[in-house]
Amino acid sequence: MMNFFAPHLPLLDLIFVGTGYALSQAIVFRAGTFSVATSGFAAVGAYAAAILTVKHGFHPAAGVAVGTLLGLLCGLLLSVPLARLRGVYQAIASLAFVEIVVAFILFFEELTGGPLGFHNIPRAATTWTLFLAMLATMALLILLGKGGIGRAFDAIRQDPPVAASLGVNPTKYHVLSFALSGAIAGLFGGLDAMRNFSLTAEQFGFAILIGTLSAVVLGGRRSVMGPLVGTTILVLLPEIFRPLADYRQAIYGLLLVVVMAFLPFGVYDTIIMKLHNRRLARAGMLLPPKAAS
C-alpha cells in the first residue's frame, strides 16, 4: 500500500496546499466580497516562516504560526480600504496588494533573496501535516458556516441592504472574512514553504491567483467541499492529459467555460443541489420542473 502512495505524495501535497488557498479565497466570496489577495497573504506567510526559521533559528512550527498571524494582520489592514469598495474595485485594490507584496520580495534582496529566491528551507511539513491542516481548516469553516457568522455571510452576499436592515453589519463581517482569509492563506503559505526547500516571488504571482480562482469556480464556493473538489480536478488534469501538455491551458479554459455554462454553482455544489432537489421531489415536497411550469 505504501509503495502505491509514495510516488503520488507530491500530488497529494499540491492538493492539500491548493485546497487551503482555495478555502482562503472562498471565504471572502461567501461574504460577498471580490478579493484576489490570497496569493499575497500566502506570500507573507511563506516568507515570514522561511526567514524566521532559516535566519533566526525559529522552530518551523513557530515560524508557520507567526506567518499565520501576519497573514491575519494583513487581512485586517487590507479590509479597511476594501470594506469601502465593491465589485471590480475590490478586485483591483486586492490585486494591487499582491503586486506590492511581490515587489517587496524582489526589492529587499538581503532579507528575501530577491529574484534569486530564498533557499535552504528545512522540509518540516509532511503530507500528513498538510492533510491535518486542511482538515482542521475545513472543520473550522464548517462550524462557522453553520452558525450565525455563516448566515450573516450568506445574507450579505445575497443582498447587503436587506442584511443591514435585519441588523447585520456588512463592514464588520467583511473585516472578519478578510481576517479569516489572511490567516488561512498565511498558514498554508508557511506550510508550503516548509515543504518546498526554496521560495521565489513568481510562486505567488499571477499563476497561483488564477489557479486559486479556478479551483473555487470549478468546485463551488457555497460549500467547504467545493474548493477541495476543484483543486483535485486541477491538480489531476495535467497528469491525465500529459500527452496534451502543449494544449493544457486551452483545456483549462474550455473546462471552465463548460462548467460555468452547465454547472454554474461549480461541480460539487451543483451536483449536491440537484441531488437535494431530487430527494425533495421524491418526498413530494418539491414539484418537478415540468409540473411547476
Secondary structure, DSSP 8 states (H G I E B T S, - for coil): -HHHHGGGHHHHHHHHHHHHHHHHHHHHHHTT-----HHHHHHHHHHHHHHHHHHS---HHHHHHHHHHHHHHHHHHHHHHHTT--THHHHHHHHHHHHHHHHHHHH-HHHH-GGG-B--------HHHHHHHHHHHHHHHHHHHHSHHHHHHHHHHH-HHHHHHTT--HHHHHHHHHHHHHHHHHHHHHHHHHHHS-B-GGGGSHHHHHHHHHHHHHH-SSSSHHHHHHHHHHHHHHHHTGGGGGGHHHHHHHHHHHHHHH-TT-HHHHHHHHHHHHHHHHTTSS--HHHH-
